[in-house]
Amino acid sequence: MTALVTGGGTGIGRAISEALARLGHPVAVVYSRSADDAAATVEAITTAGGSARAFRADVTDEGAVTALAGEVREALGPVSVLVNNAGGTEHIAMADLDAATDEVFERLFRLNTLSAWHCAKACAADLQAAEDGCVVNVGSIAAAAGRGSSVPYVVSKAALSGLTRALAHALAPVRVNEVAPGLVLTRWWAGQEERGRTLAAGAMVGRETTVEDVAAAVVGLVTSRAITGQTLTVDGGQTL
C-alpha cells in the first residue's frame, strides 16, 4: 500500500504526500535537489502519526528510477499508488519562437513526460500485483488550452495527457488518471506572484487554486475505483 510521490517534498507534491499519508499509506517522498524540503515533509508526516521516508533520484534517468523502485520496495513495501508529480517549466513568451530551442523542448519533455513513463515502468509489477493499483499524473490545463508558460511546456504536458490514456490501456486493470491544475502559486512563480494573482483572479470560484485543492483531487482519483484514463481539471473554472 506504499505511495510513491515524485517531487514529493515541495508545493503540490508535499500536499499530495501529506494527504496520502492521512489515508494511511506509507509515503516515499522522492526528490532530486530539495533534500531539506523532503526531510521537512517526512518530519511533518511522521509527527502527525504517519509513515514516510525521503528518497533521492533523478527521475529523468531510467536506471536511477529502476534503482529507486527497488529501494522503496525494500524500505516501505511494494508500491500500490504512484503519483508522477515531478516537473518543471521555463517562462518563455509563446510568440518567442527562437527562445523555444530544441534543448528546452528536450529538457522539459524528459522532466514532464519521460519521467512519468520511467516511474510507471519501474513500478508496473508492484502496481499490477496490488489489489487496487493506481497511477495519478500531475499535468496542467496548458495541455488542453494550448497556452502556458512556454510552447515546450505546453507540448510536454499534452504528451503527458496522452501517456495517461495509453498507460490506462497498457497497465490495466491498474487505474491511470491525471489531474490538470490551473494556476497554483508554487515556487515556479517566484518573482511573478503579482502576475499570478492577477491571472488567478479570473477563476469562476473567485479565488486561486491551492496545493490542497490539487491534493484533494488526487485523493479522489486514488479512492475512486471505477475511474481510469481520465483527466480531472482543477482550476476553479479558470478555463471555462
N, C-alpha and C positions, 0 to 999 in steps of 0.2 A: 504493500500500500504506500510505498515511498513516492513522494512527489519530487521531481527534479525541475527546478526553475532556472533557466539560463538568464543571466543579467539579473539575478535574484536579490541583489543586495542594495539596489538603489531605485528610487522613483516608483514606477509602476511595478517593477519586479519585486521590490520589497513589500509592497502592499499585497501582491499575489502570494508571496511566500508566507506572510503572516496569516492571510485568510485561509490558506490551505492547512497551515498548522492548526488553526482553530477547528478545522474539520476533523482533526485527528491524524493527519498524515505526517510522518517524519519527512522533513524537507531538506533536500540537497540544494543549498544556496550556491549557485555556480557564478563565478566572477572571472574576469580577465585581468583587470588592473585595480579595481576598487576593493582592495583587501580590507581596509578599515571599515568600509561601509558594509561589506559582507559579514564581518565579525560583529558589527553592531546589530545587524539584522538577526543573526544567530542568537546573540545575547537577549534581544527583545523577545524572541520566540521562546527560548528556554526559561527566561524569567516569568513568562506568562504560563508556564507549565507544559509547553510543547517540546518537540524534539527536532533538532536541526544541526547540520554541520555545513561548513563552508568548503568548497572545492574550487581550485583554480584550474581553468582550462581555456585554451584558445579555440572557440567553437567553430572558427573558420578552417581549422586543421582537422581533417578526418581522423588521423591517427591519434591526436590528442583527445578527441571525443570518444573514440573507442576505448582508450585507457580510462577516461573519466567514467564511462558507464560501468566498467569493472570495479573501479574504486568505490563508486556509490553503492553498487550491489553488495560488495563486501562489508561496507561500513553500516549501511542502513537497511539493506534488503532490496529485492527486485523492484524496479520502477513500474508503477501502475498508472501514474499520472505524469505526463511530460508537458511542460509549458515552455514553448520556444519564445522567449521574450527578448533575448539579446538582439540588439540592433543599433543603428545609428543613422546619421544623415549628414549632409553638408548643405549649408544655406547658399544656394546659387539661384539667382533670378531665373525664372522659367525661360525668359527670352534670351538669356546669355548662353547661346549655343557653344561658343568657343570654350567657356569655362567648364562645361559638362564634358570633360575629357573621357577617353576610354578608361583611363586609370580610375577615375571617380566611379564610372559605371561598374567596373570590375570589383572595386573595393566594397561598394555598397551591396552589390549582388552577393558577394561572398558572405558579408556580415548579415544581411537581412533575409537571404533566401537559402543559400547553401548551408548555412549553419543549422537551420531547421531540418534540412534533409539529412545532414550528418547525424544529428541527435536522434531523429526518427529511426534511421538505420541501426544505430548503435543500441537503441532501447527496444527494437522491434520484438525480439524474442521474449523479453520480460513483459512487454505490453500485451502480446498475444497470449501469454500464459496466464495473465491476470484474469480475475473474474469479470472485471469491467474496466479494461484498459482504455485510456483516453489520452488524446493529444489536443492541446489548445495552442494555436499560433497567435501571436500578437501582431496584427497587421496595422492598417491605417486607412482612414477614409480617403486618403490620397489615391489609393488604388482604383476606387470607383469614380472619384471626382476627376481624375486626370490632371490634378494640380496639387502642388505641395511645396516643400522646402527646396526641391530641385527636381529636374527631369529624371536623373538617375535614381533618386529616392522613390519617385512615383513608380517607375518601372520595376524596381526591386520588390516593392510591396505588392504590385499587381501579380508578379511572379509568385509571391508567397501565397496569394489567394488561390492561384491555380494549383500550387503544390498542395494546399489544404484539401482541395477536392480530389486530386489524384491520389493522395495518401489515404483518403477515406475509402477508396476502392482497393488500393494496394494492401492496406493493413487490416481490412475488415475481418472479423467483427469489431476490431478496435475502432472507437469513435474518434474522428478527427474534425475539429472545428476551428474557427478563427474569431477573435474579437477584433473589431476595427475601431479604435478610439478616434475621437476628434481631437481638437486641440487640448492638450493637457500640459500645464506649465511645470514641466520637469526641468532638469538641468540642461536639456537641449536648448532651452530658451534663455539661458543665462545671458544677460545683457540686452535681451529683447523682450523683457517681461511686459513693458507697456504696450508694445505692438501686439503681443499675445493676448493681453486682456482686452484690447480693442476688438480683435478678431473674435474672441470668445463671447463678447457681449452680444453677438448676433444669434446666439443659441436660443431656441424657442423656449427652453425651460428657464431662461433668464439668469443663468449662471454658467461658469466654466465647468467642464468635466474634470473630476478629481481622480487621483490614482485609486482611491477607494471605490469609485464608481466602476472603474475598469476591473478591479479585483472581484467585485461582486458579480460582474458579468462572467468572468472566468469560472467562479464557483458555480454559477448557474449552469454553465455548459458541462462542467465536471460532474455535476449531480443529476443532469437530465439525460436519462439512459436511452431515450428514443431519438436523439438529435445527432446527426452526423453530416459532414460535408457542407456545413452552413457557415455563413459569416454573419456575426451579430454586431451591428453598428452601435457604438456607444458614444454619442456625440451631442446629446441634449437637443437633437433636432437641427444641428448646425447645417446639415446637408439637405434638409427638406426645402 
